[in-house]
Amino acid sequence: MATDTTRSEYETQVREAYPELERIESDELREQVVEAWCLGLERGGWQDIADIPYAWNIHEVTNVEHVRGVTKIALESAEVQRDFHGADPDIDTIVAACLLHDVGKCYEYVDFVDAELLGEPDREHYASEEIPHSISGYALAHEVGVPLDVQRAIPHFLGEVPTRTLEAELVKSANSASSNAITQSAMGITLKEWVDEYSQTQN
């Protein structure tokens, strides 16, 4: 698969796009998150991580902005859970899962941007709108070996995971909070209204 962007350039893009990576204490987990994004970008043929849109029909907001918003909301919520309610959410799990929850958009959204933003997506094996991003994102996380607690927090919208942890529920609610804000500001509708009207996964 040909692309003008090298692996080192992808790594630089990911680290610059997501300064929240530094909140992950585990060096191994931090590098796994970066690796998952690099694989997704390379296979999707993306030249710049900032070109991936939040949604197939909302290009005013980037996926990077959304992912960072989810991470910020989740971290603030975890602080409340810990300081106000006495819970003990695992920050590494939360940050890694938030940063990876939409990595699957590298595969899903290649058909919804101008061709000049892409190199050559690997459509034979990866790049397709047919597999929802929450599922392909889980597959990427699994491939690079992130812990199960992180993996189970990634299918945030489709295909519920039987064992929903405190961290997984926090990622899911933070994603909804960010998505509601984006759909309201961009289109004047709620996330549910957007899903009902535009989701590609509706039966």
C-alpha positions in Angstrom: 0.0 0.0 0.0 1.6 3.2 -1.1 1.5 6.4 0.9 3.6 9.5 1.1 3.5 9.5 4.9 6.2 7.4 6.7 5.6 5.6 10.0 7.8 8.2 11.9 5.6 11.0 10.5 2.5 9.2 11.7 4.0 8.7 15.1 4.8 12.5 15.3 1.2 13.3 14.2 -0.4 11.1 16.8 1.8 12.4 19.6 1.1 16.0 18.7 -2.6 15.4 18.1 -3.1 13.7 21.5 -1.1 15.4 24.3 -3.3 13.4 26.7 -1.1 10.4 25.9 1.2 11.7 28.6 -1.5 11.0 31.2 -0.9 7.2 30.6 1.6 6.1 33.2 2.4 2.8 31.5 5.0 3.3 28.8 3.9 0.0 27.1 0.3 1.0 27.0 1.1 4.5 25.7 3.1 3.0 22.8 0.4 0.6 22.0 -2.1 3.4 21.7 0.3 5.2 19.3 0.9 2.0 17.3 -2.9 1.4 16.9 -3.3 4.9 15.5 -0.3 4.5 13.2 -1.7 1.2 11.8 -5.1 2.8 11.2 -3.7 5.8 9.5 -1.4 3.8 7.3 -4.0 1.2 6.2 -6.6 3.9 5.7 -4.2 5.8 3.5 -4.5 9.1 5.5 -1.9 11.7 5.0 -2.8 13.8 8.1 -4.7 12.6 11.2 -6.4 16.0 11.3 -8.3 15.2 8.1 -10.4 12.5 9.6 -13.9 14.0 10.3 -15.9 13.5 13.4 -18.8 12.0 11.4 -19.3 11.1 7.7 -21.6 14.1 7.3 -20.0 16.5 9.9 -16.7 17.8 8.6 -16.6 21.0 10.6 -15.3 19.1 13.6 -12.3 16.7 13.4 -12.1 13.3 14.9 -9.1 14.5 16.9 -11.2 17.3 18.5 -13.9 14.8 19.4 -11.4 12.2 20.8 -9.7 14.8 22.9 -13.1 16.1 24.1 -14.1 12.6 25.2 -10.8 12.1 27.0 -11.1 15.5 28.8 -14.8 14.8 29.8 -13.9 11.3 31.0 -10.9 12.5 33.1 -13.0 15.2 34.8 -15.7 12.7 35.5 -13.2 10.2 36.9 -12.0 12.9 39.3 -15.6 13.4 40.5 -16.0 9.6 40.9 -12.9 9.4 42.9 -13.1 12.6 45.1 -16.8 12.9 45.5 -18.0 9.3 45.4 -14.9 7.4 46.7 -14.6 5.2 43.6 -11.3 4.1 42.1 -11.3 4.4 38.3 -8.1 3.4 36.6 -6.8 6.4 34.7 -4.5 4.5 32.3 -7.5 2.4 31.2 -9.7 5.4 30.8 -7.3 7.5 28.8 -6.2 4.6 26.5 -9.8 3.6 25.8 -10.9 7.2 25.2 -8.0 7.8 22.8 -8.7 4.5 20.9 -12.5 4.6 20.9 -12.7 6.2 17.4 -9.5 4.9 15.9 -11.6 2.7 13.7 -12.7 5.9 11.8 -9.4 5.5 10.0 -11.0 2.6 8.2 -14.6 3.7 8.0 -14.4 7.2 6.7 -12.1 6.9 3.7 -15.0 7.2 1.3 -16.3 10.4 2.9 -13.4 12.8 2.3 -11.9 14.3 -0.8 -9.6 11.9 -2.6 -6.6 14.3 -2.3 -6.6 13.8 1.5 -5.7 10.1 1.0 -2.9 8.1 -0.4 -3.9 4.5 -1.2 -6.2 3.0 1.4 -6.0 -0.8 1.8 -9.6 -1.5 0.7 -9.0 -5.2 0.3 -8.3 -5.8 3.9 -9.3 -2.8 6.0 -10.7 0.4 4.6 -14.4 0.2 4.3 -17.6 1.7 5.7 -19.1 -1.8 6.0 -17.5 -2.4 9.4 -18.6 0.1 12.1 -15.7 2.0 13.6 -16.3 0.8 17.1 -15.7 -2.8 15.9 -12.7 -2.1 13.7 -11.3 0.1 16.5 -11.6 -2.8 18.9 -9.8 -5.0 16.4 -6.9 -2.5 16.1 -6.6 -2.4 19.9 -6.7 -6.1 20.2 -4.1 -6.4 17.4 -1.5 -4.2 19.2 -2.1 -6.1 22.5 -3.8 -3.5 24.8 -5.2 -5.0 28.0 -8.7 -6.5 28.0 -10.0 -3.7 30.3 -9.1 -1.2 27.5 -10.4 -3.4 24.7 -13.8 -3.9 26.3 -14.3 -0.1 26.6 -13.9 0.5 22.9 -17.2 -1.0 21.4 -19.0 2.1 22.8 -22.0 2.2 20.6 -22.6 -1.1 18.9 -22.4 -4.7 20.2 -22.5 -4.3 24.0 -19.7 -6.1 25.8 -21.1 -8.4 28.5 -18.8 -7.2 31.3 -19.1 -3.4 31.4 -16.6 -2.0 33.9 -16.7 1.4 35.6 -14.1 2.6 33.1 -16.0 1.3 30.1 -19.2 3.0 31.2 -17.3 6.2 31.8 -15.9 6.1 28.2 -19.3 5.5 26.8 -20.9 8.3 28.7 -18.1 10.7 27.9 -18.5 9.8 24.2 -22.2 10.6 24.4 -21.5 13.9 26.1 -19.0 15.0 23.5 -21.1 13.8 20.6 -24.2 15.5 21.8 -22.3 18.8 22.1 -20.9 18.4 18.5 -24.2 17.4 16.9 -26.0 20.3 18.7 -23.4 22.9 17.7 -23.0 21.6 14.1 -26.5 20.7 13.2 -28.8 21.8 16.0 -29.9 18.3 16.9 -29.2 15.7 19.7 -27.0 12.7 19.2 -30.1 10.4 19.3 -31.7 12.5 16.5 -28.5 12.3 14.5 -28.3 8.5 14.9 -32.0 8.1 14.0 -31.6 10.2 10.9 -28.1 9.5 9.6 -26.5 6.5 11.2 -25.1 4.1 8.6 -25.7 1.2 11.0 -29.5 1.5 11.4 -31.5 -1.5 10.2 
